[in-house]
Amino acid sequence: MFSLEALFCHVDDFCKAFEAQWHKRLLINGGIKRNRAKSLCLSEIMTILIAFHQNHYRNFKYFYLNYVKQHWSWAFPGLPSYQRFIEWIPSSLIPLCVYLKHCFGTCTGIGFIDSTSLKVCHNRRISQHKVFAGLAARGKTSVDWFFGFKLHIAVNELGQLLNVNLTPGNIDDRQPVPDLLSQLLGKIFADRGYVSQKLAAQLLEDFGIQFFAKPRRNMKNKLMLLHDKLLSRKRSIIETINDQLKNISQIEHSRHRSPVNFCVNVLCGLIAYCHQPKKPSLQMEWLLSQSA
């Protein structure tokens, strides 16, 4: 169940430690820089942005004007106008990036990776789209073509996010894998789109990771331990997570007016998922009993 107080306390504890270090490292490019005071602190802004993805609203303006302003004014007495709040959103980008890493789970030695498309406009409007010109690209999934980005994620068997990566839609799924897995260990399972002997050898040599990708239909099956074979059949866990990120956390929509707000929307959706009390997970006791 969603708890505004619990979310704010978690975000505020992070911000108290983060802001002290962040301001020490900010560079000032000569002269006196005016820093206009806000009626909401950073933790309050971040809490509202994350809470939007936890309350099943589809439109942030409606959520802010008809829910936050009317029902949460007791919690945020300094609420500004909607337009003023929108102007503050870019200032939360870097803190949200760091906070997302703070919310990542722990690597258990078992992981799954996959990518999902993030469309930024309908295919019929690609030629007219200007917001992401030079950033987004046409890509192809197993279903259809799209214009936008790819979100690459790594998760453990508990459904916790371990790492994420965002690329244009035309990037090969295998290209960001080394960066995505550089801080992980153990065994990683993927689908047919990641088949590559060179990639598997590189991951084993550089990080000691055993990489398993489902063979394509025209390839011969390789001998595997029963435990690894059973785990490879449970890759659907990450597809369930991608589905929840899009349909519950709402990381994808086509109404973005700036790349920064797009990034903030994706980050807040991922953070909202991390705070989700019940995540898709595997019953490892059952798998161990089957492989025994």
N, C-alpha and C positions, 0 to 999 in steps of 0.2 A: 504494500500500500504506500502511496506517495506521501511523504512527510516534508513539508516546506522547512520546518525547523531543522530536521536532520540534514537536509541538503545544504542549507545555509551554513550550519556549523562546520560541516566538512569543507566547504568552499572557503569559509572565512579563516579557518585554521591554516589552510594552504596559503591564502593571500597574505596573512601576517608574516609568514616566513619568506614568501616569494618577493613581495614588494620591497622589503628591506634590502635584499640582495640585488634586485633588478635596478633600483634607482642608483645604486653605487656604480653600476656598469653602463649606464646611459651616457652617450657622448653628446656634448653640446657643441654645435658648429658655430662658435663665435657669437658675440652679442648676448643680449638678455632675452631669454625665451619666456614668454608669458604662459603660465600654466593656470588656466581658469579653473576655479574650484567647481566641483560637481555636487549636486544635491544628493547623489547616491555614491557610495563608495564602490570600489572595484568588485568586491565580493557580492554586493547587492546586484550589480549589473550582470555578473556572471550567473548568479542564482536565477534571475528572471529568464535569461536566455536559455539556460539548461532546463528549467521547469517547463518551458513551452513544449519541449520534446517529450515531456513526461505526462502531459495532460490531454493528449489526443486531439489537440486543435490543429487545423490545417492552414490557418492564416494567422501570422504573428500580429498583424494590426488588430484583428478582431480579438485575439487573446489578450493583448495589452489593454485595449480600451474597454472591453466588456467583462474581463475577468480580473486582471491585475488591478486596474484602477478602481474597480467596484468592490472587489472582495479582499484584496491584499493591501489596501491603503493603511491598515493598522500595522502591518509588518514593514512597509516601506513608506514612512511618512513624507519623504522627500521626493515622491514620484513626479517627474517632469512631464511635459507634453510628449505625445508620441513622436513628433518630429525631432525634438531634442534628444530623446532616448536613442533614436536611429542614428543620430550624429555621434553618439558615444560608442556605438558598437565596434567600429574599427580599433578602438583603444584596447579592446579585450582580446584581440587576436593572439598576441604572443603569450599572455597569461593562460589562455585556454589551451594553447599547444603544450605548454609545460604541465598544466593540470591534467591533461589527458594522459601523459606519460606517468603521472603520479597515480592515475586510476588503473593502470595496466595490472593484469594478474601476474602470477609467478609461473615461470617455466617449470613444468613438471617432468620434462623429458619426452613428452608426447605432444605433438602439435599438428595442426591442419592449416593449410593455406588455400586461398581462393581469391578471385577478383569478381567484382560486380560493376556493372555500368552505372554511371550517374549522368543521365540525360539533362541537358540544360535548355533544350528547346525541342519542339516537334520537328520531325524530319522535313516537313514542308516549309519550314521557316528558316532552314539553315542558311540559305543565301542572304537573308535579311538580318540575321542575328549579328549584333555588334558588341555586346557586352564582353564576350569571351574570345573576341577576334585575336588570333595569334596564340591563344592559350589552349582552348579546347580543340578537339580533332574528331574526325569521323572514325568510328571503330565498329567492330562486328562481334556480336556474341553468338551463342549457339541458336538464338531465336531470330534476331534481325540486326540490321544496321542501326547505329545511333550516332548522335553528335554530342560530345561531352568529354567526360573523364572516366577513368577506371580507378576504383578504390580497391587496393590490395590489402588483405588482412591476414593475420596469423592468430590462431586461437589455440587454447589447450583443451583437454578433454572435459574440463569443467565449464566450458563455454566462455571463459574469460579472454578478453583481448590481450595479446602479447605484443603486437606491433601493427602499424598501419603505414600505408604508402599511397600517395595519390599521383597518378600519371595521366597524360592526355590519352584519349580513347584509342589512338592508333599504336600504342606501345605494346610490344609482345609481352605476354604475361610472365615470361621467364626472365625478362631483363631486370626488374627490380628485386628479384628473389634474394640475391646475396645481401643487399642492404636490409631487406625485410627480416632476414634470419641471422644477421651478424651477431646478435646478442643472445641467441637461443642455443639450445643443445638437445641431444637425444635423437629422436626419430620424427620426421616430418612427412606427412601424407598429403598428396595432391591429386588432381584429376588429370585427364589425358592432355590437357593443354600445356602441361609442364614437363612432358616427356623430353628428356635430354640427357644422354650419357655424359656429355661434357659438363653440364650443370651439376649432376650428381657427384661427379668426381671432384669438381671444384669445391662443393660444399663439404665433402668428406675431408679433403686436404686442408682447407682453410679453417673450418670451424668444427670438424669432427662430427658433422651431422650426417645421419643416414637418411637419405632422401628417397621416398617411394612415390612414384607417379604411376597411375593406372595405365597399363599398356594400351596402345591403340589396337583396333580390331585386326589390322594387318600385321601385327607384331606377335611374336611367340611369347608365351607366358614364361616367367622365370620362377625358379624355386624360391619359396619364401617360408619363413617360420609361420606356424599356424597362428601364433599370437599377432604377428604383423599382418597376415592376411585378413584376420578378423577386424583389426583396426582399420585397414584400408577400405573395408566395406562400410565403415561408419563415417565416411567423409560427408555424409548428408548433414551432419551437425553444423558444418560451416555454411551450408546452403540455407539451413533454418535460421542461422544468425543473420545472414544477409537479408533474408526476407523480413526479419524483425527490425533490422536497421532501416529498411525502406518503408515498411508499413506501420510500424509502431513509433520508432524514433524519427522517422520522416527526414532522412538525410538527402532525399532527392525531391526537387520540384523545379519548375521551369519559370519561376517568377523573379529570379535574381536580377538585381540592378547594378551590382558591382562584384568583381572577383573576391574582394575582401569579405563581403557579407556571405558569399557562397562558402568560403572557407570556414567562417564562424558557424554557419548553419551545419556543416558536416561535422565539425569538432564538437559542437553541442549535442548533436545526435549521437555521436560515439560515446560521449561522456554520460549521456542519459542512459544508454545501454549498459555502461559499466556500473551504474547505480541501480540497475534493475535487480530486484531481490531474487528473482527466480530466472535462471538462464538455462538454455538447452545444455544438457550434459550427458555423458556416457556412464553406463553402469559397469564400472571396471571390474567389480567382483564377478559379474556374470561372464565377462570376457575372459578373465583369468581361469574361471572354472571350465570354460569351454576349451581352452588351450592346454589345460592340465592333462 
